Amino acid sequence: MLSIVGLVVLIVMVFGGFAITGGSLGPVLHALPHEFLIIGGAAAGATLVATDIKGIKAMGAGLGRVVKGPKYKRADYGAAIFLTARLMRLFRSEGPTAVEPHIEDPKSSSIFAEYPQFAGDHFFVALVTDSIRLLVVSTGTLSPQAVEDVIDSHIETHHHAALKPVERLQTMSDALPALGIVAAVLGVIKTMGSIDQPPAVLGAMVGSALVGTFLGVLLSYGIVGPLAARLKAVIDEDGEIYLVVRRVIVATLRGQPQPLVIEAARTAISPAHQPSFAEIFDGMRTAR
């Protein structure tokens, strides 16, 4: 929502500032639709050339994430610790047979059912279940470092894929100033074809052409570029919750006592979302 407010402030300040300083909005508003048609259409066409339908849908979903903001709140990070720690405790205390039903069918699991906020995050569920499944099917003792490497690779691959819409938006942002120049050049060509017109007419036509350059720069550095940066920030922030899962599993495999396991996971959370020590340990007592 704050992103929408920011866009409104941007537009008001740019056009309002121009008007307050004595500029006439009439010629700008007159040329804006035509210039936007050229620049926006060219940007859309170039995007279609550079990606596929899945990429287009991912960009649309990414813009939705910009508006909504990060998916996970403070309480969700505590829930991630509780869920993973309970499954690992079950694995250590009662063995693979006890934990296997929960990881093989998480939708029917009584433990997963207590944390419905993760049901829609397929990667989170897969990360938890696949990592523990690796321990269940292993016939020998797994090295904690080897398990950590596998989990890191899983998270890194997912994060790389999640950032694809950011890359596409940034590529569009980088291209928009040049596309603005294209629109401006076309306007100059149109002006040169009317060179026999009076100076006032030619001045208006040159001004309309320059709106193309203005619009390309504004869209790039004022709108699309900031949207890409915000989307990356949202993806990075939501990705922290997967590091919590990794910390719990790896620390448990290293034979650490549960209080240390939980604290290792809690301290992996950024201060903005990090639950307090008391919140986590009170929650673990409740979750037993």
C-alpha positions as CSV (number, residue, x, y, z in Angstrom):
1,M,0.0,0.0,0.0
2,L,2.9,2.4,0.8
3,S,4.1,1.9,-2.8
4,I,0.9,3.2,-4.1
5,V,1.1,6.2,-1.9
6,G,4.7,6.8,-3.1
7,L,3.6,6.7,-6.7
8,V,0.8,9.2,-6.0
9,V,3.3,11.5,-4.3
10,L,5.7,11.1,-7.2
11,I,3.2,12.1,-9.8
12,V,1.8,15.0,-7.8
13,M,5.2,16.4,-7.0
14,V,6.5,16.1,-10.6
15,F,3.5,17.6,-12.4
16,G,2.5,19.8,-9.5
17,G,6.0,21.2,-9.2
18,F,6.1,21.9,-13.0
19,A,2.8,23.7,-12.8
20,I,3.7,25.7,-9.7
21,T,6.9,27.0,-11.4
22,G,4.9,28.4,-14.3
23,G,4.9,25.5,-16.7
24,S,1.8,24.8,-18.7
25,L,0.4,21.3,-18.3
26,G,-1.7,21.5,-21.4
27,P,1.0,20.6,-24.0
28,V,2.4,17.9,-21.7
29,L,-1.0,16.3,-21.1
30,H,-1.8,16.5,-24.8
31,A,1.3,14.7,-25.8
32,L,1.4,12.2,-22.9
33,P,-1.1,9.6,-24.3
34,H,0.7,9.4,-27.7
35,E,4.2,9.2,-26.2
36,F,3.0,6.7,-23.6
37,L,1.5,4.6,-26.5
38,I,4.9,4.5,-28.2
39,I,7.1,4.0,-25.1
40,G,4.7,1.7,-23.2
41,G,3.9,-0.4,-26.3
42,A,7.6,-0.7,-27.2
43,A,8.4,-1.8,-23.6
44,A,5.6,-4.3,-23.6
45,G,6.7,-5.7,-27.0
46,A,10.3,-6.0,-25.9
47,T,9.2,-7.8,-22.8
48,L,7.2,-10.3,-24.8
49,V,10.3,-10.9,-27.0
50,A,12.5,-11.5,-24.0
51,T,10.3,-13.8,-21.9
52,D,7.5,-16.3,-22.0
53,I,3.9,-16.4,-20.7
54,K,5.1,-17.7,-17.3
55,G,7.5,-14.8,-17.0
56,I,4.7,-12.3,-17.8
57,K,2.5,-13.9,-15.1
58,A,5.4,-13.9,-12.6
59,M,5.9,-10.2,-13.3
60,G,2.2,-9.5,-12.6
61,A,2.3,-11.6,-9.5
62,G,5.5,-9.7,-8.4
63,L,3.7,-6.4,-8.8
64,G,1.0,-7.8,-6.6
65,R,3.6,-8.6,-4.0
66,V,4.9,-5.0,-4.1
67,V,1.4,-3.8,-3.2
68,K,0.8,-6.4,-0.5
69,G,4.3,-6.2,1.0
70,P,6.1,-9.1,2.7
71,K,4.0,-12.2,3.3
72,Y,5.3,-13.2,6.7
73,K,4.9,-11.2,10.0
74,R,6.6,-11.4,13.3
75,A,4.4,-14.3,14.6
76,D,5.0,-16.4,11.5
77,Y,8.7,-16.6,12.2
78,G,8.0,-18.0,15.6
79,A,5.6,-20.4,14.1
80,A,8.3,-21.6,11.6
81,I,10.6,-22.4,14.6
82,F,7.8,-24.2,16.5
83,L,6.8,-26.3,13.5
84,T,10.3,-27.4,12.4
85,A,11.5,-27.9,16.0
86,R,8.5,-30.1,16.8
87,L,9.1,-32.3,13.8
88,M,12.8,-32.6,14.5
89,R,12.1,-33.4,18.2
90,L,9.6,-36.1,17.1
91,F,12.3,-37.5,14.8
92,R,14.9,-37.6,17.5
93,S,12.8,-38.9,20.3
94,E,10.5,-41.4,18.6
95,G,12.4,-42.2,15.3
96,P,11.6,-42.0,11.6
97,T,8.4,-44.0,11.8
98,A,6.8,-41.4,14.0
99,V,7.6,-38.4,11.9
100,E,7.1,-40.1,8.5
101,P,3.3,-39.6,8.3
102,H,3.7,-35.9,8.8
103,I,6.2,-35.4,6.1
104,E,4.7,-37.7,3.6
105,D,1.2,-36.1,3.8
106,P,1.5,-32.7,5.4
107,K,-2.1,-31.8,4.4
108,S,-3.3,-34.6,6.8
109,S,-0.7,-33.9,9.4
110,S,-1.9,-32.8,12.8
111,I,1.3,-30.8,13.4
112,F,1.1,-28.9,10.1
113,A,-2.6,-28.2,10.7
114,E,-1.6,-26.1,13.6
115,Y,0.3,-23.7,11.4
116,P,-2.1,-22.9,8.5
117,Q,-0.2,-19.8,7.5
118,F,2.3,-22.1,5.7
119,A,-0.2,-24.1,3.8
120,G,-0.1,-21.8,0.7
121,D,3.7,-21.6,0.7
122,H,4.5,-24.8,-1.3
123,F,8.3,-24.2,-1.1
124,F,8.2,-23.8,2.7
125,V,6.4,-27.1,3.1
126,A,8.7,-28.8,0.6
127,L,11.8,-27.5,2.3
128,V,10.7,-28.8,5.7
129,T,9.4,-32.2,4.4
130,D,12.1,-32.9,1.9
131,S,14.9,-32.0,4.4
132,I,13.5,-34.3,7.1
133,R,12.6,-37.0,4.5
134,L,16.3,-37.0,3.6
135,L,17.0,-37.9,7.3
136,V,14.3,-40.6,7.3
137,V,15.4,-42.4,4.2
138,S,19.1,-42.3,5.1
139,T,20.6,-45.6,6.1
140,G,23.6,-44.1,7.9
141,T,24.5,-41.1,9.9
142,L,24.4,-38.0,7.8
143,S,27.0,-35.2,8.1
144,P,25.3,-32.0,9.4
145,Q,27.5,-30.1,7.0
146,A,26.3,-32.2,4.0
147,V,22.7,-31.7,5.0
148,E,23.3,-28.0,5.4
149,D,24.8,-27.8,1.9
150,V,21.8,-29.6,0.4
151,I,19.3,-27.2,2.2
152,D,21.4,-24.2,1.1
153,S,21.3,-25.3,-2.5
154,H,17.6,-25.8,-2.3
155,I,17.0,-22.3,-0.8
156,E,19.5,-20.7,-3.3
157,T,17.8,-22.3,-6.3
158,H,14.4,-21.2,-5.1
159,H,15.6,-17.6,-4.4
160,H,17.2,-17.3,-7.8
161,A,14.0,-18.3,-9.5
162,A,12.0,-16.0,-7.3
163,L,14.2,-13.0,-8.4
164,K,13.5,-13.5,-12.1
165,P,10.6,-11.0,-12.1
166,V,13.0,-8.4,-10.5
167,E,15.5,-9.0,-13.3
168,R,12.8,-8.5,-15.9
169,L,11.5,-5.3,-14.4
170,Q,15.0,-4.0,-14.0
171,T,15.7,-4.8,-17.7
172,M,12.6,-2.9,-18.6
173,S,13.6,0.0,-16.4
174,D,17.0,0.2,-18.1
175,A,15.4,0.2,-21.5
176,L,12.8,2.9,-20.9
177,P,15.1,6.0,-21.2
178,A,16.3,4.7,-24.6
179,L,12.7,4.0,-25.7
180,G,11.9,7.6,-24.6
181,I,14.6,8.8,-27.0
182,V,13.0,6.7,-29.7
183,A,9.7,8.4,-29.2
184,A,11.4,11.8,-29.1
185,V,13.3,11.1,-32.4
186,L,10.0,10.2,-34.0
187,G,8.5,13.4,-32.8
188,V,11.4,15.4,-34.2
189,I,11.0,13.6,-37.6
190,K,7.3,14.6,-37.5
191,T,8.4,18.2,-36.7
192,M,10.9,18.3,-39.6
193,G,8.1,17.2,-41.9
194,S,6.2,20.3,-40.9
195,I,9.2,22.7,-41.1
196,D,7.1,25.2,-43.2
197,Q,4.7,25.8,-40.2
198,P,4.9,28.9,-38.1
199,P,7.4,29.0,-35.1
200,A,4.6,28.6,-32.6
201,V,3.4,25.4,-34.2
202,L,6.9,24.1,-34.5
203,G,7.6,24.9,-30.9
204,A,4.6,23.0,-29.8
205,M,5.7,20.0,-31.9
206,V,9.2,20.0,-30.5
207,G,7.8,20.3,-27.0
208,S,5.6,17.2,-27.6
209,A,8.6,15.3,-28.9
210,L,10.6,16.1,-25.7
211,V,7.7,14.7,-23.6
212,G,8.9,11.3,-24.9
213,T,12.3,11.7,-23.4
214,F,10.8,13.0,-20.2
215,L,8.3,10.1,-20.0
216,G,10.9,7.5,-20.6
217,V,13.2,8.8,-17.8
218,L,10.3,9.2,-15.4
219,L,9.0,5.7,-16.0
220,S,12.4,4.2,-15.6
221,Y,13.8,6.0,-12.6
222,G,10.6,7.0,-10.9
223,I,8.3,4.0,-11.3
224,V,9.6,0.8,-12.8
225,G,13.1,0.9,-11.2
226,P,11.7,1.6,-7.7
227,L,9.1,-1.2,-8.2
228,A,11.9,-3.6,-9.1
229,A,13.9,-2.6,-6.0
230,R,10.9,-3.0,-3.7
231,L,10.0,-6.4,-5.1
232,K,13.6,-7.6,-4.5
233,A,13.3,-6.3,-0.9
234,V,10.0,-8.2,-0.4
235,I,11.4,-11.4,-1.8
236,D,14.6,-11.1,0.3
237,E,12.6,-10.4,3.4
238,D,10.2,-13.3,2.9
239,G,13.2,-15.6,2.2
240,E,14.4,-15.2,5.8
241,I,11.9,-17.7,7.0
242,Y,13.6,-20.5,5.1
243,L,16.8,-19.8,6.9
244,V,15.0,-20.5,10.1
245,V,14.1,-24.0,8.9
246,R,17.7,-24.6,8.0
247,R,19.0,-23.4,11.4
248,V,16.6,-25.7,13.3
249,I,17.4,-28.8,11.3
250,V,21.2,-28.4,11.1
251,A,21.5,-27.4,14.8
252,T,19.4,-30.5,15.8
253,L,21.6,-32.8,13.7
254,R,24.7,-31.4,15.4
255,G,23.3,-32.7,18.7
256,Q,22.6,-29.3,20.2
257,P,20.1,-29.1,23.1
258,Q,16.8,-27.8,22.1
259,P,17.2,-24.4,23.8
260,L,20.3,-23.8,21.7
261,V,18.6,-25.0,18.6
262,I,15.8,-22.6,19.1
263,E,18.0,-19.7,19.9
264,A,20.1,-20.4,16.8
265,A,17.0,-20.2,14.7
266,R,15.7,-17.1,16.4
267,T,18.9,-15.1,15.9
268,A,18.8,-15.9,12.2
269,I,15.8,-13.6,12.0
270,S,16.3,-9.9,11.2
271,P,15.5,-7.5,14.1
272,A,12.4,-6.2,12.4
273,H,10.7,-9.6,12.7
274,Q,12.7,-11.3,15.4
275,P,10.6,-12.6,18.3
276,S,11.9,-12.1,21.8
277,F,13.6,-14.9,23.7
278,A,10.6,-15.2,26.1
279,E,8.1,-15.3,23.2
280,I,9.8,-18.2,21.6
281,F,10.3,-20.3,24.7
282,D,6.8,-19.6,26.0
283,G,5.5,-20.7,22.7
284,M,7.5,-23.9,22.7
285,R,6.0,-24.8,26.1
286,T,2.5,-24.3,24.6
287,A,3.4,-26.3,21.5
288,R,4.5,-29.4,23.4
